[in-house]
Amino acid sequence: MNKNTFAKHPPMGWNSYDYYDTTVNEAQVRKNAEYMAEHLKEYGWEYIVVDIQWYAHGAGSQRDRFQYIPFSGLETDEFSRLQPDPERFPTSVGGKGFAPLAEYIHSLGLKFGIHIMRGVPRIAAHLHTPVKGTNVTADQIADPSSICGWNPDMYGVRNTPEGQAYYDSLLELYASWGVDFIKCDDICNTNLYPNHPFSGRHEIEMLAGAIQKCGRPIVLSLSPGPALIDKAWHYEKYANMWRITDDFWDDWKLLKDMFRRCELWQNHVSEGCWPDCDMLPLGKLGKGFGQERDTKFTPEEQQTMMTLWCIFGSPMMIGAELPLLDEPTLALLTNREVLHLLHPECRAKQVRLTDDSSVWVSLDSKTGSVCAALFNLSDSTASVSVELDELLETARACKALPDSEDPVSLSALCEASDSEELLPVLQDLWTKESRKADSRTLTAELPAHGCVLWKLCR
């Protein structure tokens, strides 16, 4: 079994969760898609993803008590497969599912994605509804000992031919709708089971197999994290992206910890294989959680997050309500030179990580250009430095093909660094300002939680 190659660069898009929680409806999805098509598509943003419980009746109506209403009504078809809630997604009536919405998203030049939970609906198991293509019912493929600790909707699926047939029928349905992206939850780390956190392994394989059979290129994203580093080979074989953290929110402690996580996963970033730092909690957030608010990240922290996600090569999913983006946030999301770091020919490594600072370097294996990011992780203004020789030596190790020759630009930089008169020019990719390095030690004075991102030029 070979994984698909449908995500040659890190997927970039919008996900409904951070703003709408479980409550998003069709009109709101269309509104965000229209904004993306007009303002973001030209910069590489293309996925519109409907997150959790699009199938649940009354989702969000008891938010003061439950995020996920225990055993609420779920919309299903005759073959035990979840369908969109017709009250929130009116074009789904008559068995159309998400096909009309996906068609509209595609008409804008964008791609359409959905969130799913691992498994088969509990209500289908309890009602003994059929599994398409088999002589069994949902209760016979359901594993009642395999459940999610935070969502009551599903049972795990047994590793049987009939279980595979269920997943095949799911992907047959999603392909008919025009789905381009699946975010599957409670599968990357089944964290209810601390002694067996990879208990969903066979369901990852079943999903991947069903995607191969369905005849449509569908990106497979696995949640939640933290992903298991000893299972990196499995994620890389069967999925396109996998979460390396639990839900990421606008909390500096979580952002600071991401430097450690990225260091752990930096050698597993490659074309079609993207360790996922989770969504970008920028702009307006939280309406579906009961209170709309602005991100708690400072401007410096927002820039640090964008810089780390890009230089590391993480998938990029915006959590904000797109039509409410202000100009500074839009500028963060549309910097072409920063976003270029996401291209698969760019490889990066963390040069140094301490409690107070981090330094990353990225090499574009195609052009040979080198970028360096210096981060101040301390709570006050501080200088962050890196030796040019160490930076360039680490850049050599970033080549996409380890046995290839050094790109011309990298070789030229290394040669130039031998002379104080030929030190590189440091072009700031955020401010667009440039200055010549004044010594072989590159230093930046940075605000608390701030960063600088330089392109090194001769």
N, C-alpha and C positions, 0 to 999 in steps of 0.2 A: 504494500500500500504506500503510494507516494502522495504527499500532501499536494494540494492545489497550488497554483502559482498566480492566483488572482489578485494579489496585493504586492505588486512589484515595488511600490514605494509605500511608506506608512500611510494608511487611510486617514483622510482629513474630512471632517464634517461637523454636523450638529447632532446632539442627542437631547431628547426632551426631558431627561430626568432631573437635572439640577434646578430647573425652573418649575416644572409642572408636577414632579413626583409621579403619582399614578393617574393623574387627572387629564392628561392631554387629549384634545379632541381633533377632529379632522380639520376644522377651520384654522385652528392654531398651527397645525403641522403645515398646512398650505401657506399660511402667512410667513412662517419662518423659511420655507423653501423659496418663496418669491424673493425674500430679502437676500438669501444666499445667492440666488441666480443673478441678482442685479449688482450686488456689492462684493461678493467673495469668490464666486466661481472662477474668475480669471486668475486668481492666486492659488488655485489648486484645491479649494474647498468644494466637495462634491457630494458627500453622503448626508442624507436626511434620515435619522434613525428614531423610530417610535419606541420608547422604552417601556418599562414593565407594566403589565396588567391592562393592556389594550383590549383584552377579552373579558374583563371583569365587570359585572353589573354593579353600579353604585360605587365605583372606585373613588376613594377619597372622601366619601360622605360621612365617615366616622373617624376622620383624621385626628380628632382630639383623643381618641382611644386606641385606634389601630392604624398602622400604615397599610397593612393588608388585612382586610376584614376576614375573620376566620370562616372558612367554608362558605364564602359568598357565592352567589350565582355566577356561573361562567358560561359564556356562549360557546357551544360546541356544534360540530356537524355529526352526521350519522356514522362517521368512522373514527370517533374519539379524538378529533383534532379541534383545537381551539380556533375560534373565529373572532373577528373584531366585534366589540360591543356596538350594536346598531344605533344606540342612542348617541354615542359619541362619534361614530363613524357611519353616517347615514348612507354613503354610497356603497356600503358593504352589503346592504340588504339584498335578499334574493339569491344568496349563495355566491355573491361576487367577491366576498372577502376584501383583501386590500388591493385587488387588481385595478379598480378605478383610481385610487389614490396614487398607486405606483405609476400608473400611466400618466397622471398629471405631473408627478415629480420628474419622470423621464422627459416629458415635453419641455421642461425647463432646462434640459441638458444636465440634470443631476441624477444621482443614484439613490435607491430606496432601501432602507434597512429596518429590521425589527428586532426587538428583544424577545427571547424565549427563555423559559425555565427548563432545566433538564427534566426529562421524564414524560409521563403520561398523566392527564388530568385525573385527580382522585375521583371526581364526580363520574368520569367515564368508567373507572374501575368499579365504583359502587353500583352503577346502573348496568354493568356488563354490556356496554355497547361494542359493536364490532371493530376489528382491526382490518383495514383494507388489505386485500390480497391474501388473507388467511381464513382459516376456519375457527379462529379463536376470538375471544373477547378481551377487552382491556384489562379485566381483572386477572387474566392468565399471563399477561406480560408484565404486570405491575409487581414491583417488589415493595411491599408495605414496610419493610425494615429499612428502606433507603428513602429518606425524606430530607427536606430542607429545614434548617433550624429557625429560619426567619420568615419563610413564606409558606402558606398552607395549601398551595394549589395543586401540587404534583406528588406522585410517587415515582421513584426511580424505575427504570426499565430493565428487565432481566436480559442477560446476555444470551439470547436464543435466536434462532432464525426468525421466529415470529416477532421478537423485539426489534430485530433489524428491519423487518417488513414495516413495522410501525414508523420507524424513522425514515424509511424510504418513502412512505406515503406522505409524511410531513414535507419532505423536500420536493416531492412531486407537486404538492399543493403550493408551496412557496414559489417554486419555479413558475407555476402557472399564473401566480399573482404578479410576477416580475420583481421578486425580491433579489437584491444585489449584495446584502450584508446581513449576517445573523450574529447577534450578540447572545451567546448562551450562558446563562447564569447557573450558579450552584454546581459548577463542573470543574473549573480550574483548580479550586481548592474546596473540597466538600468539608468545610470547617466545623460542621456539627460533630464530626468524627475525628478527634485529635489523634487517635491511634491509627487512623486510616484516611488521611486527608486526600488521598487520590482515589477514593472509592468510585468516582465517576469516570475512571480511565476508559472502561469499555464503551461508555456512552460517547466519549470524544471520538473514539474509533468508529462507532456506528454512524455518528453524524458526518464524519469525514467521508465514509463510504457512501452514504446517501447523497452527499453533494456530488461526488464523482459520477453517480448514476443519473442524477436529475437532468443533466444536459444543459445546465445554466451555470456560469461562473458566479459563485456566491462566496464572499469572504467570510471566514469563520473566526470569530472573536470569542475568547473564553474569559469568564469572570466567575467569582470574584477572586482576588488575590488574598494573601501573597502567593504567587506561583512558587512551585517547589523547584529549587535550583537543580536538584538531583534528577528531576524529570524534564530538564530542558530539552533533551533529545526527543522526547515524546511530543512535547508541544510543537517543536520545530517540524516534526514529521507529519503531524495531523492537523495543525491549525496555522492560521496566519498571524494572529496576535493573541497575547495572553497577559492578564493583569498581574503586575508585580507588586501590587499593593491592594489593601482593602479599599473601600470607598475613599477617594481623595477629596478633601474639602479645603476651604480657604483658611487654613490654620498654618502658621509659620512652622510649628513643630513638625507637621507632616511634610511640608516642603523641604525643610532642612534634612529630614530623614531620607528623602528621595535621592540625595547624592550618594548615600550608602547603597541604596537599592540599585541605582544605575551602575555603580561600580561593580556590584555583584553580577549584573546581567550584561555588561558591556561587550563581552565576547560572544554573545548569542544574538547580536543584531546582524541581520543579513537580508538580502532581497527575498521578499515573501515571508520573512520571519521577524516579527516586531514585538519585543517585550513592551508592554503597555503601561505607561505611567498614569493612566486614567484621565478623566476629563479635565478640561480647563475651566475652573470655577471663576470666570470673569464676568463683569457686567452685572446685570440684574439677576438675582437668584431667589429661589425659595417660595414662590407664590403658592405652589401646590402643597408646600409644607405648612402653610398657614400664615406666612408673613413675607411679603416681597421685600427684598433688601439688596443693598449694594454689596459686592464682594468685600470681604474683610482684608484682603491683601492690599498692602500699600502699593503705590506705583512702582517702587523699586522691587518689591516682591513679585509683582506681575511680570516685570521684565526679566527677573531672574528665572521664574517658572518657564516663560516662553523660550528663553535662551537654553535652559537645560533640556527641555523636551526636544527642541530642534537639534541641538548638537549631539544628543544621545541617539536620536532617531526614533522617538516614540510616535505612535499614532496620535493624532490631534483631533479631539472631539470637544467642541465648544458647548458649555453647559448653559450659557446665558440665553435669554430671550433676545433673538437677533434684532428685531426691529427697534429695540430699546438701547442698542449699543451706542455709546457716545464716541466722539471723534478720537480721543486718546486710545480707547480700547480697540477701535477699528484699525488705528494705525499699528498697534501691536500685531494684529492678525493679518496685515497686508504688506509686511516688509519682505519684499521678494528675496533680497540677499540673505536674510536670516532664514526664511523658509527654504532656501536652496540647500541648506544643511541637511534637510530631510531626504534629499535625493539619494538613491541607493549607491551611487558612486562615492558618496561621502562616508568616511569611516572616522570614528572618534574614540579617544581613550581619555580616562581621567589621569592626569599627570600627578596630582597630589590631592589628598583629602585630609584635613585636620578638623578639629572642632570649630575653628575660626575661619577657615578658608577652603576653597577648592579651585583647582585649575584643570581645564579640559583643553584638548587640542583636536582639531578635525582636519583630515586631509581629503581633498577631492582627487580621487585616483585618476580621473579623466583629465583634469586641467593642471593638477599639481598644486593648486592653491591651498594655503594653510590658514586656518582660523584658530584663534586662541580665545578662550573665555576665562576670565578671572572673576571669582565670586567672593564677596565678603559675607561670611556666615555669622559674623559676630553681631552683637546688639548695639554697636556704636561705629562711628566712622573709623576706618582703618585702611592702611596700605596693604595691598596684596601684590606679591612679586613672584616672578618665575625666571629662571635662567634660560636664555635663548637657546643655548646648546641642549639643555634637557628637553625643552619644548620640541625642537626639531628632531631630536633623536626619538622621542616618543611618536612624532608624526610619521617617521619612517615605518614604525610598526603598525600604522593604521591602514596600510595599503590593502585594498580589497582582494588583491591576489598577492600573497606573501612572497612568491618567487619572482614577481615582475620587477623590472628595472624601476629605479626611482623616477617619478615624473620630472620633467624638465624644470618646472617651476620650483619644486622642492629642492632639487639639486642646486639650482641657482641660489636659493635662499641659504642653503648650507654653506656654499662657497662664499657668499657675500658676508655671512656672519663671521668669517675668519678675519675680516678687516673692520676696524672701528669706523672707517670712512664709508663702508658699504652696509651699514646697519639698515634693517628694513624700515619702511614706512608703515605705521600702524593706522589703518583705516577703521574707524569705529562704525560698525554696521548699524547701530541704533541712531547715533547722532549725526552720522555722515561726515564727521570731522576727521581730519588726518593730522598726524604728527610723526616726525622721524624719531625713532628710538634713540635715546641719548647715551645708552650703554648696553652692554650685553645682558644686563638685568632689566627685564621689563617690569615696570611698576605702575600700579594704578591706585589712586586715592579714591576709595569707594564709600558711599553711605552705608549705613546699617542695612544688611540684607540685599545690597545692591550688587551690580555686576558691570563688566565691560566686555564687549565682544569685538575683537579686532580681526581684520584680515591683514595678513602680513604681505607687504608688497615690496619689491625691490625699488 
